[in-house]
Amino acid sequence: MSTTTASAATRPAPAATVKQRDTRRRRKLSQWGFIAPAVVFMLLFFGYPLVRNVVMSFQDFSPSTFFDGKSPFNGTDNWSKVFHDDLFGKALWHTIVFTIGSLLGQFGIGLALAVFFTKRFPLNGVLRSLILLPWLVPMVVSGIVWRRILDQDTGVLNSFFDTLGLGGGHTPWLTSPGMALFSVIMVNIWIGIPFNMVILYGGLQEIPKELYEAGSLDGASAWRTFRSITLPLLKPVITVVLVLGFMSTVKILDLILALTDGGPADSTQTLGTLTYQNSFVQLDFGAGAVVGNVLILISAVFAVFYLRANRSEGK
């Protein structure tokens, strides 16, 4: 019996088994062949700049050291300098207000429009297409156009208020520290409404119509139907919209630069504009790297939240 077992153990594997192993090996190699370009791209254009930015935040990176290639390690001096700067606290607060205000406005109006366009009426498709225009125009172009519209002396908006006799003919939309951040938020809401509307409209289309018919037979009001049927079934889409909206809003730079350039009196300074000013205006690359790392950390936290939300919804 033992002789038979030993001979079976030393017997070569069947040709079919070897062929299966070769097939699996080739399949794995082909899979890695498809993945490799994406991995290389991510490492070169995302991984390396991220690591370089972190290293730069611990170096004395000035214009002179940038050109001679000698950037001495200075520990946490850059971090201490940024965190003890009053402007950093103001920029962080403005970023929070700007992001929350933009998200609430974009989501609220976008959801209302998405629900509105689920009703059938003439020119429904045409109106939805027109609402997409702010989303299609480059943000810098939108910022320049709105800067002309909101101009205190020659802006169309103040002229319109003058025509209606509303007394807003000289409102300093972008030149008053108390109005500038509000104006920038309003412009960003205008730009972000189409994105929210399109995604939420697609989610509404996936809700079975039979549920609304059952609610109507039970005598549910429009608000009760919205609260008990629409919102619970739309929750996964709402999560995606809010998280993606946050990640795109918290780092906005070009719109603010086109509208106010961070002013007046730093009233619209955010973490994004502070990074730009430290790095490319004051040429303090170390401090700019610190603010950039804070911004990346905030975005990473919400990216993890987004992935977790997606995973939990997929179970």
CORPEJO-V849398 format. One record per residue. N is the residue number from 1. RES is the residue in one letter. PSI is psi as a letter, one per 30 degrees, with the letter a starting at -180 (999 if undefined). Layout:
# CORPEJO-V849398
n=(N | N)
res=(RES | RES)
psi=(PSI | PSI)
This chain:
# CORPEJO-V849398
n=(1 | 2 | 3 | 4 | 5 | 6 | 7 | 8 | 9 | 10 | 11 | 12 | 13 | 14 | 15 | 16 | 17 | 18 | 19 | 20 | 21 | 22 | 23 | 24 | 25 | 26 | 27 | 28 | 29 | 30 | 31 | 32 | 33 | 34 | 35 | 36 | 37 | 38 | 39 | 40 | 41 | 42 | 43 | 44 | 45 | 46 | 47 | 48 | 49 | 50 | 51 | 52 | 53 | 54 | 55 | 56 | 57 | 58 | 59 | 60 | 61 | 62 | 63 | 64 | 65 | 66 | 67 | 68 | 69 | 70 | 71 | 72 | 73 | 74 | 75 | 76 | 77 | 78 | 79 | 80 | 81 | 82 | 83 | 84 | 85 | 86 | 87 | 88 | 89 | 90 | 91 | 92 | 93 | 94 | 95 | 96 | 97 | 98 | 99 | 100 | 101 | 102 | 103 | 104 | 105 | 106 | 107 | 108 | 109 | 110 | 111 | 112 | 113 | 114 | 115 | 116 | 117 | 118 | 119 | 120 | 121 | 122 | 123 | 124 | 125 | 126 | 127 | 128 | 129 | 130 | 131 | 132 | 133 | 134 | 135 | 136 | 137 | 138 | 139 | 140 | 141 | 142 | 143 | 144 | 145 | 146 | 147 | 148 | 149 | 150 | 151 | 152 | 153 | 154 | 155 | 156 | 157 | 158 | 159 | 160 | 161 | 162 | 163 | 164 | 165 | 166 | 167 | 168 | 169 | 170 | 171 | 172 | 173 | 174 | 175 | 176 | 177 | 178 | 179 | 180 | 181 | 182 | 183 | 184 | 185 | 186 | 187 | 188 | 189 | 190 | 191 | 192 | 193 | 194 | 195 | 196 | 197 | 198 | 199 | 200 | 201 | 202 | 203 | 204 | 205 | 206 | 207 | 208 | 209 | 210 | 211 | 212 | 213 | 214 | 215 | 216 | 217 | 218 | 219 | 220 | 221 | 222 | 223 | 224 | 225 | 226 | 227 | 228 | 229 | 230 | 231 | 232 | 233 | 234 | 235 | 236 | 237 | 238 | 239 | 240 | 241 | 242 | 243 | 244 | 245 | 246 | 247 | 248 | 249 | 250 | 251 | 252 | 253 | 254 | 255 | 256 | 257 | 258 | 259 | 260 | 261 | 262 | 263 | 264 | 265 | 266 | 267 | 268 | 269 | 270 | 271 | 272 | 273 | 274 | 275 | 276 | 277 | 278 | 279 | 280 | 281 | 282 | 283 | 284 | 285 | 286 | 287 | 288 | 289 | 290 | 291 | 292 | 293 | 294 | 295 | 296 | 297 | 298 | 299 | 300 | 301 | 302 | 303 | 304 | 305 | 306 | 307 | 308 | 309 | 310 | 311 | 312 | 313 | 314 | 315)
res=(M | S | T | T | T | A | S | A | A | T | R | P | A | P | A | A | T | V | K | Q | R | D | T | R | R | R | R | K | L | S | Q | W | G | F | I | A | P | A | V | V | F | M | L | L | F | F | G | Y | P | L | V | R | N | V | V | M | S | F | Q | D | F | S | P | S | T | F | F | D | G | K | S | P | F | N | G | T | D | N | W | S | K | V | F | H | D | D | L | F | G | K | A | L | W | H | T | I | V | F | T | I | G | S | L | L | G | Q | F | G | I | G | L | A | L | A | V | F | F | T | K | R | F | P | L | N | G | V | L | R | S | L | I | L | L | P | W | L | V | P | M | V | V | S | G | I | V | W | R | R | I | L | D | Q | D | T | G | V | L | N | S | F | F | D | T | L | G | L | G | G | G | H | T | P | W | L | T | S | P | G | M | A | L | F | S | V | I | M | V | N | I | W | I | G | I | P | F | N | M | V | I | L | Y | G | G | L | Q | E | I | P | K | E | L | Y | E | A | G | S | L | D | G | A | S | A | W | R | T | F | R | S | I | T | L | P | L | L | K | P | V | I | T | V | V | L | V | L | G | F | M | S | T | V | K | I | L | D | L | I | L | A | L | T | D | G | G | P | A | D | S | T | Q | T | L | G | T | L | T | Y | Q | N | S | F | V | Q | L | D | F | G | A | G | A | V | V | G | N | V | L | I | L | I | S | A | V | F | A | V | F | Y | L | R | A | N | R | S | E | G | K)
psi=(e | e | e | e | e | e | e | e | e | f | k | l | k | l | e | e | e | e | e | e | e | e | e | e | e | e | e | e | e | e | e | e | e | e | e | e | e | e | e | e | e | e | e | e | f | e | e | e | e | e | e | e | e | e | e | e | f | g | l | i | i | l | e | e | f | e | e | f | g | j | j | k | k | g | b | g | e | e | e | e | e | e | f | g | k | f | e | e | e | e | e | e | e | e | e | e | e | e | e | e | e | e | e | e | e | e | e | e | e | e | e | e | e | e | e | e | f | f | k | k | l | k | g | e | e | e | e | e | e | e | f | f | e | f | f | f | k | k | e | e | e | e | e | e | e | f | e | e | e | g | k | e | e | g | k | e | e | e | e | e | e | e | e | f | h | f | g | g | f | h | k | i | e | f | f | k | f | f | f | e | e | e | e | e | e | e | e | e | e | e | e | f | e | e | e | e | e | e | e | e | e | e | e | e | f | f | k | k | f | e | e | e | e | e | e | e | e | f | g | k | l | e | e | e | e | e | e | f | e | e | e | e | f | f | e | e | e | e | e | e | e | e | e | e | e | e | f | f | e | f | g | k | e | e | e | e | e | e | e | f | h | f | a | k | h | g | f | g | k | l | e | e | e | e | e | e | e | e | e | f | e | f | h | i | e | e | e | e | e | e | e | e | e | e | e | e | e | e | e | e | e | f | e | e | e | e | e | e | e | e | e | e | f | f | 999)
